[in-house]
Amino acid sequence: MSSPASDSPSTVGAQHRGAPNTQARKIRAGVLGATGLVGQRIVQLLANHPWFELTEVAASERSSGKTYSEAVRWHLDAPIPSSARGLVVKGLDTTLECDFVFSALDSSVAGSAEEAFARAGYAVVSNSRNHRMAPDVPLLIPEVNAQHLEAIPLQQKNRGYSSGFIVTNPNCSTAGLVLVLKPLADAFGLEKVFVVTLQAISGAGYPGVAAMDIQANVVPFIGGEEEKMEAEPQKLLGKWDGARFVEAGLGLSAHCNRVPVIDGHLECVSIGLKKIASLHEVSEALRNFEISPELAALPSALRNPVVVLEEENRPQPRRDVNTGNGMAAVVGRVRECPLLDVKLTLLSHNLVRGAAGAALLNAELLAARGFLKRPVPAQDLQLAEPVGR
């Protein structure tokens, strides 16, 4: 089988304006770390998906052998999808009956497990942090840097993968921030960004932050979060030059705080622009940010992924977190900044746009471009090579 990299992006883009070529069957998806909060969201989002079918769930050895409904402590409002309830939970074995895997694994095990699945021929769509900043791994937000998928062939060459590869989505707070920064970068250029986050407790997973620590309180520290927020936008807003990722070169400072909100990360952002722009021009650039026809054809995509509200007291997590089925970045309070140029408040759903929904959208783009194929382990590919030329 040929590597996914053999598909020309222009050819594939023309071919996949709607669903990928799955008339015979849907593309089979597995979920690694399926019992965690993000894994549960992915399982939920895969129910009745038009392109993908959940066929495998995997988790720790203590869950292995149980049905999914027996193994999972379900935390979402809607019940476990009927298509997932009876699936038998497997361990992290690279013989899963699926065409690709989502990884919602804890970072303590994700690094080696994701590499093993990629080496075995699986496309790995990861929500974990381990490979985000690797020099040959796309850190992807389709609306921002879809062209970074061009790094996949080099990754496969560097690592000896056959049909397998790893693509990641960013940290939950980075996801909303960069989605808002992208139209401003395109219209005016960016020099400096200062951001203060108010992050929901669901971002810490389950059981998460102890009740005695977070109730009626704010915790002004989230381990590793500020470093991720300061590093990841540089890669996301940078360029792939054919051999490496060139960083955006932004001045960026982040303060990250945990607050007693269940879902939704609120961010207060001040931005220095390269070009002079009025507040109206900034608001219009955000409001009119529209994705390409290729991306608009993806089932989870929003044609206008940034929503601008005019009310002076919005966005609010309770009222606005599910805007666009949780895939929108909601912006309000666009105003002048006496230190930089403009300041605003943004909100995104940390478990959807910032995690499970982000991974699903990445997988949809990979499917539309022909990257998701039946796994071919490297050794099988080598056996198929003729001895002579």
KEKE-3310 file (N, C-alpha, C; in steps of 0.2 Angstrom, whole numbers, plus 5000, padded with zeros to 4 digits):
npx = (5004:5002:5010:5001:5007:5008:4998:4992:4990:4982:4975:4968:4961:4952:4945:4938:4927:4915:4910:4923:4929:4920:4909:4908:4911:4911:4926:4936:4937:4948:4949:4961:4964:4951:4942:4944:4941:4942:4943:4930:4923:4927:4922:4908:4907:4909:4898:4886:4893:4896:4907:4915:4917:4916:4926:4934:4940:4952:4961:4969:4977:4969:4956:4955:4947:4934:4917:4914:4904:4905:4918:4920:4918:4906:4905:4898:4884:4874:4869:4880:4884:4875:4881:4894:4893:4894:4906:4922:4934:4951:4969:4983:4987:4995:4987:4974:4957:4955:4956:4963:4969:4962:4971:4969:4977:4985:4999:5009:5010:5008:5018:5027:5017:5010:5020:5022:5010:5010:5021:5017:5009:4997:4988:4989:4980:4982:4978:4987:5001:5014:5021:5019:5028:5037:5050:5046:5032:5016:5007:4992:4978:4965:4959:4969:4982:4983:4991:5002:5002:5009:5021:5021:5026:5040:5041:5037:5048:5059:5057:5055:5042:5028:5013:5009:5008:5010:4999:4995:4984:4983:4986:4972:4969:4977:4971:4959:4964:4973:4965:4958:4968:4973:4965:4968:4982:4983:4977:4983:4995:5005:5014:5015:5009:4999:4992:4979:4973:4957:4953:4943:4938:4936:4946:4957:4955:4948:4949:4953:4955:4956:4941:4942:4952:4948:4934:4925:4937:4952:4965:4981:4990:4995:5002:5015:5007:5008:5020:5017:5007:5015:5024:5017:5009:5018:5023:5011:5007:5017:5027:5028:5042:5046:5056:5057:5049:5046:5046:5034:5039:5033:5031:5026:5017:5010:4998:4991:4977:4967:4949:4933:4924:4915:4915:4924:4936:4941:4948:4958:4965:4978:4984:4997:4999:5006:5002:4993:4976:4959:4946:4934:4939:4947:4937:4929:4938:4939:4925:4922:4930:4933:4932:4940:4932:4936:4938:4926:4918:4920:4913:4913:4916:4915:4909:4911:4922:4925:4916:4908:4903:4892:4888:4892:4896:4899:4910:4902:4906:4895:4884:4889:4897:4894:4893:4891:4891:4901:4913:4916:4926:4922:4921:4922:4921:4930:4942:4952:4969:4979:4992:4997:4989:4976:4963:4954:4941:4940:4932:4932:4927:4934:4935:4930:4932:4945:4950:4943:4934:4943:4953:4944:4941:4953:4955:4945:4950:4961:4956:4948:4959:4964:4973:4970:4971:4970:4979:4997:5009:5027:5036:5028:5027:5040:5042:5034:5041:5050:5064:5073:5077)
npy = (4994:5011:5025:5038:5050:5050:5055:5069:5085:5095:5087:5078:5087:5092:5081:5078:5086:5084:5070:5059:5045:5033:5024:5010:5007:5015:5025:5017:5020:5020:5023:5028:5028:5029:5030:5041:5059:5067:5057:5051:5062:5061:5048:5051:5061:5054:5046:5042:5049:5055:5051:5043:5028:5021:5008:5002:5003:5008:5007:5008:4993:4989:4991:4983:4970:4972:4977:4993:5001:4995:4998:5012:5027:5037:5054:5063:5073:5068:5051:5036:5032:5021:5013:5012:5006:4992:4988:4980:4984:4986:4983:4993:4988:4986:4980:4983:4983:4994:5009:5020:5029:5039:5048:5050:5049:5049:5060:5053:5040:5042:5046:5035:5025:5031:5032:5019:5015:5022:5017:5005:5007:5014:5029:5042:5052:5064:5071:5073:5080:5076:5075:5087:5098:5092:5092:5087:5084:5088:5101:5105:5116:5116:5127:5136:5132:5122:5119:5113:5100:5095:5091:5078:5068:5069:5066:5053:5048:5051:5044:5031:5026:5018:5018:5025:5039:5054:5066:5081:5090:5107:5113:5115:5129:5136:5133:5140:5153:5155:5153:5164:5174:5171:5177:5191:5191:5188:5200:5211:5208:5202:5207:5207:5198:5197:5187:5182:5168:5161:5146:5132:5119:5106:5105:5099:5086:5071:5064:5077:5094:5096:5098:5106:5114:5122:5126:5141:5148:5153:5146:5151:5145:5133:5118:5118:5124:5138:5138:5130:5138:5149:5143:5135:5143:5149:5139:5135:5147:5149:5144:5130:5126:5116:5109:5111:5118:5135:5147:5159:5170:5178:5190:5184:5182:5173:5171:5159:5152:5143:5141:5141:5135:5124:5120:5128:5139:5155:5169:5184:5195:5205:5214:5217:5225:5225:5233:5248:5249:5251:5249:5245:5239:5229:5221:5218:5210:5199:5195:5192:5182:5168:5151:5140:5133:5119:5116:5120:5110:5099:5089:5094:5107:5125:5138:5151:5152:5161:5170:5185:5195:5208:5213:5221:5213:5200:5187:5173:5159:5151:5155:5155:5144:5133:5138:5136:5122:5120:5122:5135:5150:5162:5179:5195:5212:5220:5232:5247:5246:5252:5249:5240:5238:5233:5226:5211:5199:5182:5166:5148:5131:5120:5106:5103:5112:5114:5101:5086:5089:5096:5087:5078:5086:5088:5075:5073:5082:5076:5064:5069:5073:5061:5054:5045:5028:5010:5002:4999:4990:4993:4982:4974:4981:4981:4967:4966:4972:4971:4960:4963:4976)
npz = (5000:4996:5004:5014:5010:4997:4991:4982:4988:4981:4972:4981:4988:4979:4976:4988:4992:4999:5009:5012:5002:5006:5003:5004:5017:5034:5040:5051:5068:5083:5100:5111:5128:5132:5143:5151:5154:5142:5132:5134:5129:5115:5112:5113:5103:5092:5090:5079:5069:5052:5044:5052:5062:5077:5083:5092:5109:5120:5135:5152:5159:5170:5166:5155:5146:5151:5147:5139:5145:5158:5162:5162:5171:5169:5164:5157:5152:5143:5140:5139:5122:5113:5104:5109:5121:5123:5118:5120:5131:5127:5130:5127:5114:5099:5089:5086:5079:5069:5058:5061:5076:5089:5102:5118:5129:5145:5148:5154:5149:5135:5126:5122:5118:5108:5098:5096:5090:5079:5072:5070:5059:5061:5059:5071:5080:5090:5107:5117:5125:5122:5110:5104:5101:5094:5081:5068:5069:5065:5073:5075:5070:5060:5054:5055:5052:5041:5031:5037:5038:5028:5033:5036:5027:5029:5042:5042:5035:5043:5054:5050:5048:5040:5034:5045:5056:5067:5072:5081:5092:5100:5117:5128:5131:5123:5111:5109:5110:5099:5088:5088:5087:5074:5063:5065:5064:5051:5045:5051:5057:5070:5085:5099:5113:5127:5139:5151:5159:5164:5169:5167:5179:5173:5164:5171:5171:5178:5195:5196:5202:5220:5230:5242:5238:5227:5228:5230:5227:5219:5210:5207:5198:5186:5183:5171:5161:5158:5151:5140:5134:5130:5121:5111:5102:5094:5085:5079:5073:5065:5050:5039:5031:5022:5026:5040:5054:5055:5068:5074:5080:5090:5104:5119:5133:5147:5160:5170:5177:5188:5190:5199:5189:5178:5164:5151:5146:5150:5143:5145:5135:5129:5114:5103:5088:5071:5061:5061:5067:5068:5081:5076:5064:5069:5075:5064:5057:5065:5065:5052:5049:5039:5034:5022:5007:5007:5021:5026:5022:5031:5043:5057:5056:5058:5048:5051:5063:5073:5085:5088:5101:5106:5118:5134:5145:5141:5133:5143:5153:5157:5149:5136:5132:5124:5111:5094:5095:5104:5097:5093:5095:5106:5106:5115:5122:5115:5114:5117:5121:5134:5135:5125:5109:5107:5117:5122:5127:5127:5125:5125:5123:5133:5133:5121:5108:5113:5115:5113:5102:5094:5090:5083:5072:5066:5062:5053:5043:5039:5034:5023:5015:5012:5020:5030:5031:5029:5041:5038:5044:5046:5044:5036:5024:5020:5017:5006:4996:4981:4977:4967:4956)
capx = (5000:5006:5010:4997:5010:5009:4992:4993:4985:4977:4971:4964:4956:4947:4941:4934:4923:4910:4913:4928:4926:4918:4903:4908:4910:4914:4932:4935:4941:4949:4951:4966:4962:4944:4938:4945:4936:4943:4941:4923:4920:4928:4917:4902:4907:4909:4892:4882:4897:4895:4912:4919:4914:4920:4926:4939:4941:4957:4963:4974:4976:4964:4950:4955:4942:4927:4914:4915:4900:4907:4924:4920:4915:4904:4904:4895:4877:4871:4871:4885:4881:4873:4886:4900:4892:4896:4913:4926:4940:4957:4975:4987:4990:4995:4983:4967:4954:4953:4960:4967:4967:4963:4974:4967:4981:4989:5006:5014:5011:5006:5023:5029:5011:5008:5025:5021:5005:5012:5026:5013:5005:4991:4988:4988:4977:4983:4977:4992:5006:5021:5024:5016:5033:5042:5051:5043:5025:5011:5003:4987:4972:4964:4957:4975:4988:4982:4997:5008:5001:5015:5027:5020:5030:5046:5040:5037:5055:5064:5055:5054:5035:5025:5007:5008:5011:5007:4997:4993:4981:4986:4984:4966:4969:4981:4967:4955:4968:4976:4960:4957:4974:4974:4963:4972:4989:4983:4975:4987:5002:5006:5020:5016:5002:4999:4986:4978:4967:4953:4952:4938:4941:4936:4953:4961:4953:4944:4945:4955:4957:4952:4936:4945:4957:4945:4928:4926:4944:4956:4972:4985:4995:4993:5008:5016:5002:5010:5025:5013:5004:5020:5027:5013:5007:5024:5023:5004:5006:5023:5027:5032:5046:5047:5061:5056:5044:5049:5042:5031:5043:5029:5032:5020:5017:5004:4997:4986:4973:4961:4944:4928:4919:4915:4918:4925:4941:4940:4955:4959:4971:4980:4988:5001:4998:5011:4999:4987:4969:4953:4943:4930:4942:4948:4930:4926:4942:4937:4918:4922:4935:4929:4937:4940:4927:4938:4937:4919:4915:4921:4907:4913:4919:4911:4911:4914:4923:4925:4909:4910:4897:4893:4886:4898:4897:4900:4906:4902:4905:4888:4880:4892:4903:4892:4892:4894:4892:4907:4918:4918:4929:4918:4925:4919:4924:4935:4943:4958:4973:4984:4999:4998:4985:4969:4962:4948:4940:4938:4930:4932:4925:4941:4934:4927:4937:4951:4952:4940:4932:4949:4955:4940:4941:4960:4954:4941:4954:4966:4952:4947:4965:4966:4978:4967:4970:4970:4986:5002:5016:5033:5039:5024:5029:5047:5041:5031:5046:5053:5071:5077:5074)
capy = (5000:5017:5030:5043:5056:5050:5059:5076:5089:5098:5082:5076:5093:5092:5074:5077:5092:5081:5065:5055:5039:5028:5021:5004:5007:5021:5024:5014:5024:5018:5028:5026:5033:5031:5031:5048:5064:5069:5051:5051:5067:5059:5043:5054:5065:5049:5043:5044:5053:5053:5048:5038:5023:5019:5001:5000:5007:5005:5010:5004:4986:4987:4991:4978:4964:4974:4981:5000:5003:4993:5001:5019:5031:5042:5061:5068:5074:5063:5044:5033:5030:5013:5010:5011:5003:4985:4987:4977:4988:4983:4987:4997:4984:4989:4976:4985:4983:5001:5011:5025:5030:5045:5047:5054:5046:5053:5061:5048:5035:5044:5047:5029:5022:5034:5031:5012:5014:5025:5012:4999:5009:5018:5037:5044:5059:5065:5076:5073:5085:5073:5076:5094:5102:5088:5096:5084:5082:5094:5104:5107:5119:5116:5134:5141:5130:5116:5117:5110:5093:5094:5088:5071:5063:5069:5063:5046:5046:5052:5039:5024:5024:5016:5022:5028:5046:5057:5073:5083:5097:5110:5113:5118:5136:5138:5132:5146:5159:5155:5153:5172:5177:5170:5183:5197:5190:5189:5206:5217:5206:5202:5209:5205:5195:5196:5184:5179:5163:5158:5140:5128:5113:5100:5105:5095:5079:5068:5068:5084:5098:5094:5103:5110:5119:5126:5129:5148:5150:5153:5144:5155:5141:5126:5116:5118:5128:5144:5136:5128:5143:5153:5140:5132:5148:5151:5134:5136:5153:5149:5141:5125:5128:5110:5105:5112:5123:5141:5150:5165:5175:5183:5191:5181:5181:5170:5169:5154:5152:5138:5144:5136:5134:5117:5120:5134:5143:5162:5172:5191:5196:5211:5212:5222:5224:5228:5239:5252:5246:5254:5244:5242:5235:5223:5217:5215:5205:5193:5193:5190:5176:5163:5146:5138:5128:5112:5115:5120:5103:5095:5089:5097:5114:5131:5142:5157:5149:5166:5173:5192:5197:5216:5214:5222:5208:5193:5180:5170:5152:5148:5156:5155:5139:5129:5141:5132:5115:5120:5123:5142:5154:5168:5185:5201:5217:5222:5239:5249:5244:5258:5247:5238:5241:5231:5220:5208:5193:5176:5160:5142:5125:5117:5099:5102:5115:5113:5094:5081:5092:5098:5080:5076:5091:5086:5068:5075:5085:5070:5060:5073:5073:5055:5052:5039:5022:5004:5002:4994:4990:4994:4976:4971:4985:4979:4961:4967:4975:4966:4959:4966:4982)
capz = (5000:4996:5010:5013:5008:4990:4988:4980:4992:4977:4969:4986:4990:4973:4977:4994:4994:5003:5013:5009:4998:5011:5002:5006:5025:5037:5042:5058:5073:5089:5105:5117:5134:5131:5149:5154:5152:5135:5129:5134:5124:5109:5111:5112:5097:5086:5089:5073:5064:5045:5041:5056:5066:5083:5083:5097:5114:5124:5141:5156:5160:5175:5162:5149:5146:5153:5142:5140:5150:5165:5164:5162:5175:5164:5167:5153:5153:5139:5142:5135:5116:5113:5099:5113:5128:5123:5115:5125:5132:5125:5132:5122:5110:5092:5084:5086:5073:5067:5053:5064:5083:5093:5108:5124:5135:5150:5146:5157:5144:5128:5121:5119:5116:5101:5094:5094:5086:5072:5070:5068:5053:5062:5060:5077:5081:5098:5111:5122:5125:5122:5103:5100:5099:5090:5075:5062:5070:5065:5079:5070:5070:5053:5052:5056:5049:5038:5027:5041:5036:5023:5037:5038:5024:5032:5049:5041:5033:5048:5059:5048:5048:5034:5033:5051:5058:5073:5072:5088:5093:5105:5123:5128:5131:5116:5105:5108:5109:5092:5083:5088:5084:5067:5058:5067:5061:5043:5043:5054:5059:5077:5088:5106:5116:5134:5141:5158:5158:5169:5167:5171:5182:5169:5161:5175:5171:5184:5199:5195:5208:5226:5232:5247:5235:5222:5230:5233:5227:5213:5211:5202:5195:5183:5181:5164:5157:5155:5146:5134:5130:5127:5115:5106:5097:5090:5080:5076:5068:5061:5044:5037:5025:5018:5030:5047:5056:5057:5073:5072:5083:5094:5111:5122:5140:5149:5167:5170:5184:5189:5193:5200:5183:5176:5157:5147:5148:5148:5142:5144:5130:5126:5108:5100:5081:5067:5058:5065:5065:5072:5085:5071:5059:5073:5076:5058:5055:5069:5064:5045:5048:5036:5032:5015:5006:5009:5028:5027:5020:5036:5047:5063:5055:5057:5042:5054:5069:5079:5086:5091:5104:5107:5125:5138:5150:5138:5134:5150:5152:5158:5144:5129:5131:5119:5105:5088:5097:5108:5092:5092:5100:5107:5108:5117:5125:5111:5116:5116:5127:5135:5135:5118:5105:5108:5121:5122:5131:5123:5128:5121:5127:5134:5131:5114:5104:5116:5116:5109:5095:5090:5088:5078:5066:5063:5059:5047:5038:5037:5030:5017:5011:5010:5024:5034:5027:5033:5044:5036:5048:5042:5042:5031:5019:5018:5014:5000:4992:4977:4979:4962:4953)
cpx = (5004:5005:5005:5000:5010:5003:4994:4988:4980:4972:4966:4959:4950:4942:4936:4931:4917:4914:4919:4925:4925:4911:4903:4907:4913:4922:4932:4940:4942:4950:4955:4965:4955:4940:4939:4940:4936:4941:4934:4920:4921:4923:4910:4901:4907:4903:4888:4886:4896:4900:4916:4915:4918:4920:4930:4940:4947:4959:4968:4972:4970:4957:4949:4951:4935:4924:4915:4911:4902:4914:4924:4916:4912:4902:4900:4887:4873:4873:4876:4881:4880:4878:4893:4899:4895:4903:4918:4933:4947:4963:4978:4991:4989:4992:4975:4964:4951:4958:4965:4965:4967:4967:4972:4971:4984:4996:5011:5015:5010:5012:5025:5023:5010:5013:5024:5016:5007:5017:5023:5009:4999:4993:4986:4986:4977:4981:4982:4997:5013:5024:5022:5022:5039:5044:5048:5035:5021:5007:4998:4980:4970:4963:4964:4981:4988:4988:5003:5007:5006:5021:5026:5025:5037:5046:5041:5044:5059:5063:5054:5047:5032:5019:5006:5011:5007:5005:4994:4988:4984:4983:4977:4965:4972:4976:4962:4959:4971:4971:4958:4962:4975:4972:4966:4979:4988:4981:4980:4994:5002:5013:5020:5009:5003:4992:4985:4972:4964:4950:4948:4941:4941:4943:4958:4960:4949:4949:4947:4957:4953:4947:4938:4949:4953:4938:4929:4933:4946:4963:4976:4991:4992:4999:5009:5012:5005:5016:5022:5010:5009:5023:5023:5011:5012:5024:5017:5004:5012:5022:5031:5036:5048:5052:5060:5051:5048:5044:5040:5035:5039:5032:5026:5021:5010:5004:4991:4983:4968:4956:4938:4922:4920:4918:4919:4931:4941:4947:4955:4965:4972:4985:4991:5001:5004:5008:4993:4981:4964:4950:4937:4933:4944:4942:4928:4931:4941:4930:4918:4927:4931:4934:4936:4935:4929:4937:4930:4915:4916:4915:4907:4915:4913:4913:4914:4916:4924:4919:4911:4903:4898:4891:4892:4900:4898:4907:4907:4902:4898:4883:4882:4896:4901:4891:4895:4896:4899:4913:4920:4922:4925:4922:4920:4923:4930:4936:4950:4962:4978:4991:5001:4993:4978:4969:4955:4947:4938:4936:4930:4930:4932:4941:4932:4932:4944:4954:4949:4938:4938:4952:4951:4940:4948:4959:4950:4945:4959:4962:4950:4953:4968:4972:4976:4966:4971:4978:4990:5008:5022:5036:5035:5026:5035:5046:5038:5036:5049:5061:5075:5073:5074)
cpy = (5006:5021:5035:5049:5056:5054:5066:5080:5092:5093:5080:5081:5093:5086:5074:5084:5090:5076:5062:5048:5033:5025:5014:5003:5014:5020:5022:5017:5020:5024:5026:5031:5034:5032:5037:5053:5066:5063:5050:5056:5064:5053:5046:5058:5060:5045:5046:5049:5051:5050:5042:5033:5020:5011:4998:5005:5004:5010:5006:4997:4984:4988:4986:4972:4966:4977:4989:5003:5001:4996:5008:5022:5037:5048:5065:5068:5069:5056:5041:5031:5023:5010:5008:5006:4995:4983:4985:4981:4984:4986:4990:4993:4986:4984:4977:4985:4990:5003:5017:5026:5037:5043:5052:5052:5051:5054:5056:5042:5036:5044:5040:5025:5025:5033:5023:5011:5017:5020:5006:5001:5013:5026:5038:5051:5061:5071:5077:5078:5083:5075:5083:5098:5099:5092:5093:5082:5089:5095:5108:5110:5120:5123:5139:5139:5123:5114:5113:5102:5091:5091:5081:5066:5063:5066:5055:5043:5046:5046:5032:5022:5022:5020:5026:5035:5048:5064:5075:5089:5100:5110:5117:5125:5139:5138:5138:5153:5160:5156:5161:5176:5177:5175:5189:5197:5191:5196:5212:5215:5207:5204:5206:5203:5194:5193:5181:5175:5162:5152:5135:5121:5107:5099:5101:5088:5077:5063:5076:5088:5097:5100:5108:5116:5124:5129:5136:5150:5150:5151:5147:5151:5134:5124:5115:5121:5134:5143:5134:5133:5148:5150:5138:5137:5150:5146:5135:5141:5154:5146:5135:5126:5122:5106:5105:5117:5129:5145:5157:5171:5180:5184:5189:5179:5178:5169:5165:5152:5147:5141:5139:5136:5127:5117:5127:5138:5150:5165:5180:5192:5203:5210:5218:5221:5227:5233:5242:5250:5249:5248:5241:5237:5228:5218:5214:5210:5198:5190:5189:5184:5170:5157:5144:5133:5121:5111:5115:5114:5098:5095:5093:5105:5119:5135:5148:5154:5154:5170:5180:5194:5205:5217:5216:5217:5201:5193:5178:5163:5149:5149:5155:5149:5134:5132:5137:5125:5115:5121:5130:5145:5161:5174:5191:5206:5219:5230:5241:5247:5249:5256:5244:5241:5240:5226:5218:5202:5188:5170:5154:5136:5121:5109:5098:5105:5114:5106:5089:5084:5094:5092:5078:5080:5089:5079:5069:5078:5080:5065:5063:5073:5067:5052:5046:5033:5016:5003:4997:4995:4990:4988:4973:4974:4982:4972:4961:4970:4970:4966:4963:4972:4981)
cpz = (5000:5002:5008:5009:5000:4987:4987:4984:4987:4974:4975:4988:4985:4974:4983:4996:4999:5008:5009:5006:5003:5010:5004:5014:5027:5039:5050:5063:5080:5094:5111:5122:5134:5137:5153:5151:5144:5130:5129:5129:5117:5107:5109:5105:5091:5085:5083:5068:5057:5042:5045:5060:5071:5083:5089:5102:5118:5130:5145:5157:5165:5171:5157:5151:5148:5147:5144:5145:5157:5167:5165:5168:5171:5167:5163:5154:5149:5141:5137:5128:5116:5109:5103:5119:5128:5120:5121:5125:5131:5129:5126:5118:5103:5087:5084:5079:5071:5062:5056:5072:5085:5100:5113:5130:5139:5147:5148:5153:5137:5124:5118:5116:5109:5096:5091:5089:5079:5069:5067:5062:5055:5062:5067:5078:5088:5101:5116:5120:5122:5115:5100:5098:5095:5083:5068:5063:5069:5071:5075:5073:5063:5050:5052:5052:5045:5034:5031:5041:5031:5026:5038:5034:5027:5039:5047:5039:5038:5053:5057:5048:5041:5032:5040:5052:5064:5071:5078:5087:5099:5112:5123:5128:5125:5111:5104:5107:5102:5087:5083:5085:5077:5062:5059:5064:5054:5041:5045:5056:5067:5080:5095:5109:5123:5136:5148:5157:5165:5167:5171:5174:5178:5165:5165:5175:5178:5188:5199:5202:5214:5228:5237:5244:5230:5224:5233:5233:5220:5214:5205:5199:5193:5180:5173:5159:5154:5150:5139:5130:5127:5121:5110:5100:5092:5084:5076:5071:5064:5054:5043:5030:5020:5021:5038:5048:5058:5062:5071:5075:5087:5101:5114:5129:5143:5157:5167:5177:5183:5193:5194:5195:5180:5169:5154:5150:5145:5148:5141:5141:5128:5120:5105:5092:5077:5063:5062:5062:5070:5076:5080:5066:5063:5073:5070:5055:5058:5066:5057:5044:5045:5033:5025:5014:5008:5016:5029:5026:5026:5041:5054:5063:5056:5052:5045:5061:5075:5079:5090:5094:5106:5115:5129:5143:5147:5134:5141:5149:5152:5152:5137:5127:5125:5112:5099:5090:5101:5103:5091:5097:5100:5110:5110:5120:5121:5112:5116:5122:5128:5135:5128:5114:5106:5113:5121:5126:5126:5127:5123:5126:5127:5132:5124:5109:5107:5117:5111:5102:5091:5087:5082:5072:5063:5059:5053:5041:5035:5032:5023:5012:5010:5014:5029:5030:5032:5035:5040:5040:5043:5039:5036:5024:5016:5015:5007:4994:4987:4978:4974:4959:4945)
residu = (MET:SER:SER:PRO:ALA:SER:ASP:SER:PRO:SER:THR:VAL:GLY:ALA:GLN:HIS:ARG:GLY:ALA:PRO:ASN:THR:GLN:ALA:ARG:LYS:ILE:ARG:ALA:GLY:VAL:LEU:GLY:ALA:THR:GLY:LEU:VAL:GLY:GLN:ARG:ILE:VAL:GLN:LEU:LEU:ALA:ASN:HIS:PRO:TRP:PHE:GLU:LEU:THR:GLU:VAL:ALA:ALA:SER:GLU:ARG:SER:SER:GLY:LYS:THR:TYR:SER:GLU:ALA:VAL:ARG:TRP:HIS:LEU:ASP:ALA:PRO:ILE:PRO:SER:SER:ALA:ARG:GLY:LEU:VAL:VAL:LYS:GLY:LEU:ASP:THR:THR:LEU:GLU:CYS:ASP:PHE:VAL:PHE:SER:ALA:LEU:ASP:SER:SER:VAL:ALA:GLY:SER:ALA:GLU:GLU:ALA:PHE:ALA:ARG:ALA:GLY:TYR:ALA:VAL:VAL:SER:ASN:SER:ARG:ASN:HIS:ARG:MET:ALA:PRO:ASP:VAL:PRO:LEU:LEU:ILE:PRO:GLU:VAL:ASN:ALA:GLN:HIS:LEU:GLU:ALA:ILE:PRO:LEU:GLN:GLN:LYS:ASN:ARG:GLY:TYR:SER:SER:GLY:PHE:ILE:VAL:THR:ASN:PRO:ASN:CYS:SER:THR:ALA:GLY:LEU:VAL:LEU:VAL:LEU:LYS:PRO:LEU:ALA:ASP:ALA:PHE:GLY:LEU:GLU:LYS:VAL:PHE:VAL:VAL:THR:LEU:GLN:ALA:ILE:SER:GLY:ALA:GLY:TYR:PRO:GLY:VAL:ALA:ALA:MET:ASP:ILE:GLN:ALA:ASN:VAL:VAL:PRO:PHE:ILE:GLY:GLY:GLU:GLU:GLU:LYS:MET:GLU:ALA:GLU:PRO:GLN:LYS:LEU:LEU:GLY:LYS:TRP:ASP:GLY:ALA:ARG:PHE:VAL:GLU:ALA:GLY:LEU:GLY:LEU:SER:ALA:HIS:CYS:ASN:ARG:VAL:PRO:VAL:ILE:ASP:GLY:HIS:LEU:GLU:CYS:VAL:SER:ILE:GLY:LEU:LYS:LYS:ILE:ALA:SER:LEU:HIS:GLU:VAL:SER:GLU:ALA:LEU:ARG:ASN:PHE:GLU:ILE:SER:PRO:GLU:LEU:ALA:ALA:LEU:PRO:SER:ALA:LEU:ARG:ASN:PRO:VAL:VAL:VAL:LEU:GLU:GLU:GLU:ASN:ARG:PRO:GLN:PRO:ARG:ARG:ASP:VAL:ASN:THR:GLY:ASN:GLY:MET:ALA:ALA:VAL:VAL:GLY:ARG:VAL:ARG:GLU:CYS:PRO:LEU:LEU:ASP:VAL:LYS:LEU:THR:LEU:LEU:SER:HIS:ASN:LEU:VAL:ARG:GLY:ALA:ALA:GLY:ALA:ALA:LEU:LEU:ASN:ALA:GLU:LEU:LEU:ALA:ALA:ARG:GLY:PHE:LEU:LYS:ARG:PRO:VAL:PRO:ALA:GLN:ASP:LEU:GLN:LEU:ALA:GLU:PRO:VAL:GLY:ARG)
# end
